[in-house]
């Protein structure tokens, strides 16, 4: 059987079991230690029996034990980096890559070339903090999380990528007392408690990192209420949030930062996924 024939058969098997067929390529890349383009180049070659056996062993757990493929292989790709993940941290999402991309763009636009202090609150695997530190050397990044187990994973990723992020453990803003930041970013838990969540997510990923109170807005209220003393005179605040929370987010921004410009930015699917607050002296070019 060729690589292509094997992949097609396994993708069909995944779909028949109501699973994501994209997991097949992720797992095969992991088993064969190949990048996507290298795997594509081998599509007409016969697949080695050793790889088939290893693949089937893990794939069976994915199909029948309701385990995310990223936890089974121990990594998840984010912004081109293969982050270590396990059941103590959320699996990084594509939407969060867009948050990072927008922060980097806005850094170039408003802070370009300057050294800045950055905080990533509720860091989880460290994917936001570490990616920012790697992509922009002028960012000195501090990352926090309430979970000791999550921070252990984040520290492993920090060491893996030699990112030099500093980690602090504590609840919300508590470990940041006395510090000042130019850029503050958070992707806190934002799923409403009563929302129906896919069992693959709810039964595996840490609920502590998923649910944000009755309306999904609990942690934004806590953060925004106490955030101002932690910001420098000119500061950028960036949040990821639920796609249906634009109005609630902008209302919170107006309540706690009434004199500042705030905007909600759509993701590539056209959903209102990110909100930015511009504190202090920002200049604008009217479109």
C-alpha positions in Angstrom: 0.0 0.0 0.0 1.3 3.5 -0.9 1.5 6.4 1.5 -1.4 8.0 -0.3 -3.6 4.9 -0.3 -2.9 4.4 3.4 -3.8 8.0 4.2 -7.0 7.9 2.2 -8.1 4.7 3.9 -7.4 6.1 7.4 -9.1 9.4 6.6 -12.2 7.4 5.6 -12.0 5.4 8.8 -11.8 8.6 10.8 -14.8 10.0 9.2 -16.8 6.8 9.6 -16.1 7.1 13.3 -17.1 10.8 13.4 -13.6 12.0 13.9 -11.5 14.7 12.2 -9.7 13.2 9.2 -7.0 15.9 9.6 -5.6 13.9 12.4 -4.3 11.3 9.9 -1.7 13.6 8.4 -0.7 14.9 11.9 -0.1 11.4 13.2 1.6 10.2 10.0 4.0 13.1 10.1 4.8 12.3 13.7 5.3 8.6 13.1 7.5 9.1 10.1 9.2 12.2 11.4 8.5 14.1 8.2 7.3 17.6 7.4 4.1 17.9 5.4 5.9 18.6 2.1 8.3 15.6 2.6 5.3 13.4 3.3 3.6 14.6 0.2 6.6 13.8 -1.9 6.5 10.1 -0.6 2.8 9.7 -1.5 3.5 7.2 -4.3 6.0 5.1 -2.3 5.1 2.0 -0.4 4.6 2.7 3.3 6.9 0.7 5.7 5.2 -1.9 7.8 6.9 -0.5 10.9 5.1 2.9 10.4 1.8 1.2 9.7 2.0 -0.7 13.0 3.0 2.4 15.0 0.3 4.4 13.3 -2.5 1.9 14.0 -1.6 1.6 17.7 -2.0 5.3 18.3 -4.9 5.8 15.8 -6.9 3.2 17.6 -6.8 5.2 20.8 -7.8 8.3 18.8 -10.8 6.5 17.3 -12.0 4.5 20.3 -10.7 6.1 23.5 -11.9 9.7 22.7 -8.3 11.1 23.0 -7.2 14.2 21.0 -4.5 13.3 18.6 -2.3 16.2 19.9 -2.2 14.7 23.3 -1.5 11.2 21.9 1.6 12.5 20.0 2.5 15.0 22.7 2.8 18.1 20.4 0.7 20.7 18.6 1.9 23.0 15.9 1.4 26.7 16.6 2.8 29.5 14.4 5.3 27.0 13.0 6.5 25.8 16.3 5.8 22.3 17.6 4.7 22.9 21.2 4.7 20.2 23.9 1.1 19.6 25.1 -0.6 17.3 27.5 -3.8 17.0 29.5 -2.7 19.9 31.7 -2.9 22.5 28.9 -5.3 23.5 26.2 -4.5 22.5 22.7 -3.5 25.7 20.8 -6.1 26.9 18.2 -5.7 28.5 14.8 -7.7 31.6 16.0 -5.0 32.2 18.6 -2.3 32.3 15.9 -4.3 35.2 14.4 -4.2 37.0 17.8 -0.4 36.7 17.8 -0.2 37.8 14.2 -2.2 40.9 15.0 -0.1 41.7 18.1 3.1 41.5 16.1 1.6 43.8 13.4 0.4 46.3 15.9 3.8 46.2 17.7 5.5 47.1 14.4 3.0 49.9 13.8 3.0 51.5 17.2 6.2 50.4 19.0 8.4 49.4 16.1 12.1 48.9 17.2 11.4 49.7 20.8 12.0 47.3 23.7 8.7 46.6 25.4 7.5 44.7 28.4 4.8 42.1 27.6 2.5 40.1 29.8 0.6 37.0 28.7 -2.0 36.1 31.3 -3.4 32.5 31.5 -0.5 31.3 29.3 -1.3 27.5 29.4 1.2 25.8 27.1 3.0 29.2 26.7 2.2 29.3 23.0 1.4 33.0 22.9 4.2 34.2 25.2 6.9 32.0 23.6 5.9 32.8 20.0 5.9 36.6 20.7 9.4 36.3 22.3 10.7 34.3 19.4 9.2 36.4 16.7 10.1 39.8 18.2 13.4 39.9 20.2 12.5 43.4 21.5 9.7 41.9 23.6 10.5 41.0 27.1 7.7 38.6 28.0 6.3 37.6 31.4 3.6 34.8 31.4 1.3 33.7 34.2 -1.0 30.9 35.0 -2.9 29.7 38.1 -2.0 26.1 37.2 1.3 24.8 38.4 1.0 21.8 36.0 0.3 24.1 33.1 3.4 26.2 33.9 5.5 23.0 34.0 4.5 22.4 30.4 5.1 26.1 29.5 8.6 26.0 31.0 9.4 22.9 29.0 8.4 24.7 25.8 10.4 27.8 26.9 13.4 25.6 27.2 12.7 23.7 24.0 12.6 27.0 22.0 15.2 28.9 24.1 12.7 31.7 24.4 13.7 33.3 27.7 10.1 33.9 28.9 9.7 34.5 32.7 6.8 32.6 34.3 4.8 33.5 37.4 2.2 31.3 39.2 -1.0 32.9 40.6 -4.6 33.8 40.1 -5.4 36.4 37.5 -3.6 39.7 38.2 -2.2 38.7 41.6 1.3 37.7 40.6 1.8 40.9 38.6 1.5 43.4 41.5 4.0 46.2 41.1 4.9 45.5 37.5 4.2 47.6 34.4 3.6 46.5 30.8 3.5 48.0 27.3 1.6 45.1 25.9 -0.9 43.0 27.8 -2.5 39.9 26.2 -4.8 37.3 27.5 -6.8 34.4 26.0 -8.6 33.4 29.3 -11.3 30.7 29.7 -14.3 32.1 27.9 -16.8 29.2 27.2 -20.1 29.8 29.2 -20.7 27.2 31.9 -23.9 25.9 30.4 -22.7 25.8 26.8 -22.7 22.4 25.1 -19.0 21.4 24.4 -17.8 18.6 22.2 -16.9 15.6 24.4 -13.4 15.3 22.9 -12.7 18.8 24.3 -14.7 18.6 27.6 -13.5 15.2 28.6 -9.8 15.8 27.9 -8.8 19.5 28.0 -8.6 21.1 31.5 -12.0 22.6 32.4 -10.1 25.2 34.4 -8.9 26.6 31.1 -12.2 26.3 29.2 -15.1 27.8 31.2 -15.5 31.5 32.0 -18.5 31.7 34.3 -22.2 31.8 33.4 -21.8 34.1 30.4 -18.2 33.4 29.5 -17.2 37.0 30.5 -16.1 36.4 34.1 -12.4 36.7 33.6 -12.5 39.7 31.3 -14.4 41.6 34.0 -11.8 40.6 36.6 -8.9 41.6 34.3 -10.2 44.9 33.1 -11.3 46.0 36.6 -7.8 45.8 37.9 -5.6 46.2 34.8 -5.0 50.0 34.6 -2.3 50.1 37.4 -0.3 47.5 35.5 -0.1 49.5 32.2 2.4 52.1 31.1 1.2 55.4 29.9 1.1 54.0 26.3 -0.1 50.4 26.2 -1.8 47.9 24.0 -4.2 45.4 25.5 -5.2 42.4 23.4 -7.9 39.7 24.1 -9.2 36.6 22.4 -12.8 35.9 23.2 -16.0 34.2 22.0 -17.1 35.1 18.5 -20.5 36.3 19.8 -19.1 38.6 22.5 -18.2 41.7 20.5 -20.8 44.0 22.2 -20.1 42.7 25.7 -16.3 43.2 25.2 -16.7 46.7 23.8 -19.0 47.6 26.7 -16.5 46.4 29.2 -13.7 48.4 27.5 -15.8 51.5 27.6 -16.6 51.0 31.3 -13.0 50.6 32.5 -11.2 52.5 29.8 -13.7 55.1 28.7 -11.2 57.5 27.2 -9.4 54.9 25.1 -10.1 53.6 21.6 -11.2 49.9 21.5 -11.8 47.8 18.4 -13.0 44.3 17.7 -11.1 42.5 14.9 -12.5 39.6 12.9 -10.6 36.4 12.3 -10.1 34.8 8.9 -13.6 33.2 9.1 -15.1 36.7 9.5 -15.9 36.1 13.2 -15.4 38.8 15.9 -12.7 37.0 17.8 -10.2 39.7 19.1 -10.6 43.0 20.9 -7.8 45.5 21.3 -7.6 48.5 23.6 -5.2 51.4 22.8 -4.2 53.2 26.0 -2.4 56.6 25.8 -0.7 58.2 22.8 -1.6 56.3 19.7 -1.7 57.9 16.3 -4.1 56.8 13.6 -4.3 57.0 9.9 -7.9 57.3 8.8 -8.8 54.7 6.1 
